[in-house]
Amino acid sequence: MPVSASDAIAGCLMGGAVGDAMGLPFEGLSPRRIARLRKGSLRYRFFFAHGMISDDTDHAIFVTQALIKSKGDIGKFKKSLSWRLRLWLICLPAGLGFATLRSIIKLWLGFTNSGVYSAGNGPSMRSAMIGAILSNDASARNAHVQTSTLLTHTDTKAFTGALAIAEIAARLVNQTWQTRPSLDELINLLNSLSDDTEWQAAVKGIQESCLAPDPALIAQNHFGGKHGISGYTMHTVPFAIIAWYRHFGSYHNTIDAVVNAGGDVDSVAAIAGALAGASVGLAGIPQEWRDGLMDWPHSRQYLQILASKVNDPEVKAGLHFSFWLFPRNIIFLVIVLLHGFRRLLPPY
């Protein structure tokens, strides 16, 4: 059953957060190690059977807040998002990518062009909400994705990957793709985004993987390896798209496929989860996974209120930056360190 635009937006934001939280405990682990550590069905393992979010969801929230506040003004959007990134840095986020770190330092130093030459997945992990919110305006989508990308990353591959996620999210929200699109339609869209040879090769890999009897195995050969999917845009984005497409309509199976692949699991699961959430809506995300998301100030309740604010200006949702992220991040860092010590123990 097709979901409404408002429900798709809510599913996109919540789906990214749940994927992020579900993948976080497995970040950096190989598929082999994950298979040994996993027992039974996929569930939260971060903090007493509950999940917490990482930078992937923080960025999606910042983008959503900035889009609501700027009301289509690209200059205001850039200013709003850049200040959120500046303040976020001084709250000591864990797991911050080196390219994003350098770019935010440049923002603090007053550089007009703050982005650094990198094709990391930072822009892609915050672009689904741009596509979702600006689903009916292709020109605005492109401009906002480009602005968001250049704040931190200048490699054109980072922009292409982010735009691919935004364009898919837009088609899910504006109901162009109420059911799984044909593979030809998906591939034609992706090919149209850039004539870069590496991107074109990645699109071919997506096509081959989706046609294979065992898509996960082929995708792993194209975009992963024995250590899993890396944080490189040309690996992260294609694998996230494959997981979403092959398991269209099943949020659970999408995230399960990403977790099993290993590597930069939280980011890949956040990106794939955002697309899967937009496909199935809020109700399509397992209830126990939504209920198990335990965080603050970016709580699951806040995610739902913020998503509602997108379509209803009367909804009361705080759009300011919350400095409660600082004590929260200290607690988060302690838990991350405990996970690090746990990884020193068997099974290997």
C-alpha positions as CSV (number, residue, x, y, z in Angstrom):
1,M,0.0,0.0,0.0
2,P,1.5,3.4,-1.0
3,V,2.4,5.7,1.9
4,S,1.6,9.4,2.0
5,A,4.2,12.0,1.4
6,S,4.2,13.1,5.1
7,D,4.5,9.5,6.2
8,A,7.3,8.9,3.8
9,I,9.2,11.9,5.2
10,A,8.7,10.6,8.7
11,G,9.8,7.1,7.6
12,C,12.9,8.6,5.9
13,L,14.1,10.4,9.0
14,M,13.2,7.6,11.4
15,G,14.5,4.9,9.1
16,G,17.9,6.6,8.9
17,A,18.1,6.9,12.6
18,V,17.1,3.3,13.3
19,G,19.5,2.0,10.7
20,D,22.3,4.1,12.2
21,A,21.5,2.8,15.7
22,M,21.2,-0.8,14.6
23,G,24.5,-0.8,12.6
24,L,26.5,1.2,15.2
25,P,27.7,-1.8,17.4
26,F,29.0,-3.5,14.3
27,E,30.9,-0.6,12.8
28,G,34.3,-1.4,11.6
29,L,33.9,-5.2,11.9
30,S,34.4,-7.7,9.1
31,P,31.5,-9.8,7.8
32,R,33.2,-12.9,9.3
33,R,33.5,-11.3,12.8
34,I,29.9,-10.1,12.7
35,A,28.7,-13.5,11.8
36,R,30.4,-14.9,14.8
37,L,29.1,-12.2,17.2
38,R,25.6,-12.2,16.0
39,K,23.3,-14.7,17.6
40,G,19.6,-14.9,16.7
41,S,17.6,-12.2,15.0
42,L,18.9,-8.7,14.5
43,R,18.5,-6.5,17.6
44,Y,20.0,-3.6,19.4
45,R,23.3,-4.4,21.1
46,F,24.7,-0.9,21.9
47,F,23.4,-0.3,25.4
48,F,21.4,-2.9,27.3
49,A,19.3,-3.9,24.3
50,H,18.8,-0.3,23.3
51,G,20.2,1.7,20.4
52,M,21.8,5.2,20.2
53,I,22.4,7.3,17.1
54,S,25.7,8.6,15.7
55,D,26.8,11.5,13.5
56,D,24.8,10.1,10.6
57,T,21.5,11.0,12.3
58,D,22.8,14.2,13.8
59,H,23.6,15.5,10.3
60,A,20.2,14.4,9.0
61,I,18.5,16.3,11.8
62,F,20.7,19.4,11.2
63,V,19.8,19.4,7.5
64,T,16.1,19.0,8.3
65,Q,16.2,21.9,10.8
66,A,18.1,24.1,8.3
67,L,15.6,23.3,5.5
68,I,12.7,24.2,7.7
69,K,14.2,27.5,8.9
70,S,15.6,28.6,5.5
71,K,12.3,28.0,3.6
72,G,14.0,27.6,0.3
73,D,16.6,30.4,0.6
74,I,19.8,28.7,-0.3
75,G,21.9,31.3,1.5
76,K,20.0,30.9,4.7
77,F,20.2,27.2,4.4
78,K,24.0,27.3,4.1
79,K,24.4,29.7,7.0
80,S,22.0,27.6,9.2
81,L,23.7,24.3,8.4
82,S,27.2,25.6,8.7
83,W,26.5,27.0,12.2
84,R,25.0,23.7,13.3
85,L,28.1,21.9,12.2
86,R,30.4,24.4,14.0
87,L,28.5,24.0,17.3
88,W,28.3,20.2,16.8
89,L,32.1,20.0,16.7
90,I,32.6,21.7,20.1
91,C,30.2,19.1,21.6
92,L,32.9,16.5,20.9
93,P,31.1,14.0,18.7
94,A,32.6,10.5,18.5
95,G,33.5,8.9,15.3
96,L,33.9,12.2,13.4
97,G,35.3,11.7,9.8
98,F,38.7,13.4,9.2
99,A,37.4,15.3,6.2
100,T,34.4,16.6,8.1
101,L,36.7,17.6,11.0
102,R,39.0,19.6,8.8
103,S,36.1,21.3,7.0
104,I,34.4,22.4,10.2
105,I,37.7,23.7,11.6
106,K,37.9,25.8,8.4
107,L,34.4,27.0,9.0
108,W,35.4,28.2,12.5
109,L,38.5,29.9,11.0
110,G,36.2,31.8,8.6
111,F,37.1,30.1,5.3
112,T,34.5,30.9,2.6
113,N,35.3,27.6,0.9
114,S,35.4,25.2,3.8
115,G,35.2,21.8,2.0
116,V,38.2,19.6,1.6
117,Y,39.0,17.3,-1.3
118,S,37.5,14.0,-0.2
119,A,34.8,11.6,-1.4
120,G,33.8,10.4,2.1
121,N,30.1,9.6,2.8
122,G,29.3,12.6,4.9
123,P,27.2,14.4,2.3
124,S,25.4,11.2,1.4
125,M,24.4,10.5,4.9
126,R,22.6,13.9,5.1
127,S,21.1,14.1,1.6
128,A,18.1,11.8,1.9
129,M,16.2,14.4,3.8
130,I,17.0,17.0,1.2
131,G,15.4,14.8,-1.4
132,A,12.5,14.0,0.8
133,I,11.6,17.6,1.7
134,L,12.3,19.0,-1.7
135,S,10.7,16.1,-3.5
136,N,8.8,18.3,-6.0
137,D,11.6,20.7,-7.0
138,A,14.5,19.1,-8.9
139,S,16.4,22.4,-9.2
140,A,16.2,23.1,-5.5
141,R,17.2,19.6,-4.6
142,N,20.3,19.9,-6.8
143,A,21.3,23.3,-5.3
144,H,20.8,22.2,-1.7
145,V,22.7,18.9,-2.1
146,Q,25.5,20.8,-3.7
147,T,25.6,23.4,-0.9
148,S,25.5,20.7,1.7
149,T,28.2,18.8,0.0
150,L,30.6,21.7,-0.5
151,L,30.5,22.7,3.1
152,T,32.6,19.6,3.9
153,H,33.6,17.8,0.7
154,T,34.8,19.1,-2.7
155,D,35.4,15.9,-4.7
156,T,32.6,15.7,-7.3
157,K,32.2,12.0,-6.5
158,A,30.9,13.1,-3.0
159,F,28.3,15.3,-4.7
160,T,27.2,12.6,-7.2
161,G,26.7,10.0,-4.4
162,A,24.7,12.5,-2.3
163,L,22.6,13.5,-5.3
164,A,21.8,9.9,-6.1
165,I,20.4,9.3,-2.6
166,A,18.4,12.6,-2.7
167,E,16.9,11.7,-6.1
168,I,15.8,8.3,-5.0
169,A,14.3,9.7,-1.8
170,A,12.5,12.4,-3.8
171,R,10.8,9.8,-6.0
172,L,9.7,7.8,-3.0
173,V,8.2,10.8,-1.3
174,N,6.5,12.3,-4.3
175,Q,5.1,8.9,-5.1
176,T,6.7,8.5,-8.5
177,W,7.9,5.2,-7.2
178,Q,5.0,3.8,-5.2
179,T,6.3,0.3,-5.9
180,R,9.8,-0.9,-6.7
181,P,10.8,0.7,-10.0
182,S,12.1,-1.3,-12.8
183,L,15.8,-1.9,-12.8
184,D,16.2,-0.1,-16.1
185,E,14.5,3.0,-14.6
186,L,16.8,3.0,-11.6
187,I,19.9,2.5,-13.7
188,N,18.9,5.2,-16.2
189,L,18.4,7.7,-13.3
190,L,21.8,6.9,-11.8
191,N,23.6,7.0,-15.1
192,S,22.1,10.5,-15.8
193,L,23.7,12.0,-12.6
194,S,27.3,12.0,-13.8
195,D,29.5,10.8,-16.7
196,D,32.4,10.2,-14.3
197,T,34.0,6.9,-15.3
198,E,34.2,5.6,-11.7
199,W,30.5,6.4,-11.1
200,Q,29.5,4.8,-14.4
201,A,31.4,1.7,-13.3
202,A,29.7,1.8,-9.9
203,V,26.3,2.0,-11.6
204,K,27.2,-1.0,-13.7
205,G,28.1,-2.9,-10.5
206,I,24.7,-2.0,-9.1
207,Q,23.0,-3.4,-12.1
208,E,25.0,-6.6,-12.1
209,S,24.4,-7.1,-8.4
210,C,20.6,-6.6,-8.7
211,L,20.4,-9.1,-11.5
212,A,22.5,-11.8,-9.7
213,P,20.9,-14.7,-7.9
214,D,22.9,-13.8,-4.8
215,P,23.1,-10.0,-5.0
216,A,24.8,-9.6,-1.6
217,L,27.7,-11.7,-2.7
218,I,28.2,-9.8,-6.0
219,A,27.8,-6.5,-4.3
220,Q,30.4,-7.5,-1.8
221,N,32.8,-8.3,-4.6
222,H,32.1,-4.9,-6.3
223,F,32.0,-2.6,-3.3
224,G,33.4,-4.4,-0.3
225,G,35.9,-7.0,0.6
226,K,36.9,-9.1,3.5
227,H,36.8,-6.0,5.8
228,G,33.3,-4.9,4.6
229,I,32.0,-1.8,2.9
230,S,34.3,1.2,3.3
231,G,33.3,4.8,4.0
232,Y,34.2,5.8,0.4
233,T,31.2,7.2,-1.5
234,M,31.7,5.0,-4.5
235,H,31.3,2.0,-2.2
236,T,28.8,3.2,0.4
237,V,26.2,4.7,-1.8
238,P,26.0,1.8,-4.4
239,F,25.8,-0.8,-1.6
240,A,23.1,1.1,0.2
241,I,21.1,1.4,-3.1
242,I,21.4,-2.3,-3.8
243,A,20.2,-3.2,-0.3
244,W,17.2,-0.9,-0.6
245,Y,16.3,-2.0,-4.1
246,R,16.7,-5.8,-3.6
247,H,14.7,-5.7,-0.4
248,F,12.2,-3.0,-1.4
249,G,9.2,-3.0,0.9
250,S,11.1,-4.7,3.8
251,Y,12.9,-2.4,6.1
252,H,14.0,-5.3,8.3
253,N,15.7,-7.2,5.4
254,T,17.3,-4.1,4.1
255,I,19.1,-3.4,7.4
256,D,19.9,-7.0,7.9
257,A,21.7,-7.1,4.5
258,V,23.8,-4.1,5.4
259,V,24.8,-5.3,8.8
260,N,25.9,-8.7,7.4
261,A,28.2,-6.9,4.9
262,G,30.3,-5.3,7.6
263,G,32.6,-2.3,7.4
264,D,31.1,1.2,7.9
265,V,27.9,-0.4,8.9
266,D,26.2,2.5,10.7
267,S,26.6,4.9,7.8
268,V,25.6,2.4,5.2
269,A,22.6,1.3,7.3
270,A,21.6,5.0,7.9
271,I,21.6,5.7,4.2
272,A,19.8,2.5,3.2
273,G,17.5,2.8,6.1
274,A,16.4,6.3,5.1
275,L,15.5,5.0,1.6
276,A,13.8,1.9,3.1
277,G,11.9,4.1,5.6
278,A,10.7,6.4,2.9
279,S,9.4,3.3,1.0
280,V,7.4,1.8,3.8
281,G,6.6,4.8,6.0
282,L,6.8,4.9,9.8
283,A,4.6,1.9,10.4
284,G,6.9,-0.2,8.1
285,I,9.8,0.1,10.5
286,P,9.6,-2.6,13.1
287,Q,7.9,-1.3,16.2
288,E,10.4,-2.9,18.6
289,W,13.2,-1.2,16.7
290,R,11.5,2.2,17.0
291,D,10.7,1.7,20.7
292,G,14.3,0.5,21.4
293,L,15.8,3.8,20.1
294,M,17.0,5.5,23.3
295,D,18.7,8.8,22.9
296,W,18.5,12.5,23.9
297,P,18.1,15.3,22.9
298,H,17.7,13.7,19.4
299,S,15.2,11.2,20.7
300,R,12.7,9.2,18.6
301,Q,10.0,11.5,19.9
302,Y,11.8,14.5,18.6
303,L,12.4,12.8,15.2
304,Q,8.7,12.3,14.8
305,I,7.9,15.8,15.8
306,L,10.5,17.3,13.5
307,A,9.2,15.2,10.6
308,S,5.7,16.5,11.3
309,K,7.0,20.1,11.3
310,V,8.1,19.7,7.7
311,N,4.5,19.7,6.4
312,D,2.8,21.6,9.2
313,P,4.3,24.9,10.3
314,E,2.0,24.9,13.3
315,V,3.7,21.9,14.9
316,K,5.9,23.0,17.8
317,A,9.3,21.5,17.2
318,G,12.5,23.1,18.6
319,L,14.8,24.0,15.6
320,H,17.6,25.4,17.7
321,F,20.9,23.6,18.3
322,S,20.8,21.7,21.6
323,F,24.0,22.0,23.7
324,W,22.7,19.0,25.6
325,L,24.6,17.1,22.9
326,F,27.8,17.8,24.9
327,P,27.0,15.7,28.0
328,R,25.2,13.2,25.8
329,N,28.4,12.8,23.7
330,I,30.5,12.2,26.8
331,I,28.3,9.3,27.9
332,F,28.2,8.0,24.3
333,L,32.0,8.0,24.1
334,V,32.2,6.0,27.3
335,I,29.9,3.4,25.8
336,V,31.9,3.3,22.6
337,L,35.1,2.7,24.6
338,L,33.4,-0.2,26.4
339,H,32.5,-1.7,23.1
340,G,36.1,-1.3,22.0
341,F,37.2,-3.3,25.0
342,R,34.6,-6.0,24.3
343,R,36.0,-6.4,20.8
344,L,39.2,-7.6,22.3
345,L,37.5,-10.7,23.5
346,P,36.3,-13.8,21.6
347,P,34.7,-15.0,19.4
348,Y,37.2,-13.8,16.7
